Amino acid sequence: MKMYLCQPDETLSQALEEVIKNDPDGRTFECDEQKDRCYIGDEVFSTAPVIINKNNQYFAVRTVN
């Protein structure tokens, strides 16, 4: 699992673009601000390929097939 820390003025979609651009395996991800919010201790938090931290809120990205 990797963690991406947003810049203060960065949106979730901009963060997702950076995650996709810098993925060493060339994977594509998606993230919905409502559905993919997660908390430390959630199963999805520990199994997601990347967690985006935006203003101390966590979002678990999903791999697009």
C-alpha positions as CSV (number, residue, x, y, z in Angstrom):
1,M,0.0,0.0,0.0
2,K,1.1,3.5,-0.8
3,M,0.0,6.8,0.8
4,Y,-0.4,10.0,-1.2
5,L,-0.5,13.2,0.8
6,C,-2.5,16.0,-0.9
7,Q,-1.1,19.6,-1.1
8,P,-3.3,22.1,0.8
9,D,-5.0,23.4,-2.4
10,E,-5.1,20.1,-4.3
11,T,-8.4,18.6,-5.2
12,L,-9.1,14.8,-4.9
13,S,-9.2,14.5,-8.7
14,Q,-5.8,16.3,-9.1
15,A,-4.4,13.9,-6.5
16,L,-5.8,10.9,-8.3
17,E,-4.2,12.2,-11.6
18,E,-0.8,12.4,-9.8
19,V,-1.2,8.9,-8.3
20,I,-2.0,7.5,-11.8
21,K,0.9,9.4,-13.4
22,N,3.4,8.2,-10.9
23,D,2.3,4.6,-10.6
24,P,5.4,2.4,-11.4
25,D,3.2,-0.4,-12.7
26,G,1.2,1.8,-15.1
27,R,-2.1,1.0,-13.3
28,T,-5.2,3.2,-13.7
29,F,-7.3,4.1,-10.6
30,E,-10.6,5.6,-9.7
31,C,-11.9,7.2,-6.6
32,D,-15.3,8.6,-5.6
33,E,-15.2,11.3,-2.9
34,Q,-18.4,9.9,-1.3
35,K,-18.1,6.1,-1.7
36,D,-14.4,5.7,-1.2
37,R,-13.8,7.6,2.0
38,C,-12.4,5.2,4.6
39,Y,-11.0,5.2,8.1
40,I,-7.9,3.8,9.8
41,G,-8.8,0.3,10.8
42,D,-11.2,-0.3,7.9
43,E,-10.4,-3.4,5.9
44,V,-10.4,-1.3,2.7
45,F,-7.8,1.0,4.3
46,S,-5.4,-1.9,4.7
47,T,-6.1,-3.6,1.3
48,A,-6.3,-0.5,-1.1
49,P,-3.3,-0.2,-3.5
50,V,-3.1,3.6,-2.6
51,I,-4.6,5.7,0.1
52,I,-5.0,9.4,-0.6
53,N,-4.9,11.7,2.5
54,K,-6.7,14.9,1.9
55,N,-7.1,17.2,4.9
56,N,-6.8,14.2,7.2
57,Q,-9.6,12.4,5.4
58,Y,-8.6,9.1,3.8
59,F,-9.8,7.8,0.4
60,A,-9.1,4.3,-0.8
61,V,-8.5,4.3,-4.6
62,R,-9.7,1.3,-6.7
63,T,-7.8,-0.3,-9.6
64,V,-9.7,0.0,-12.9
65,N,-9.5,-3.2,-15.0
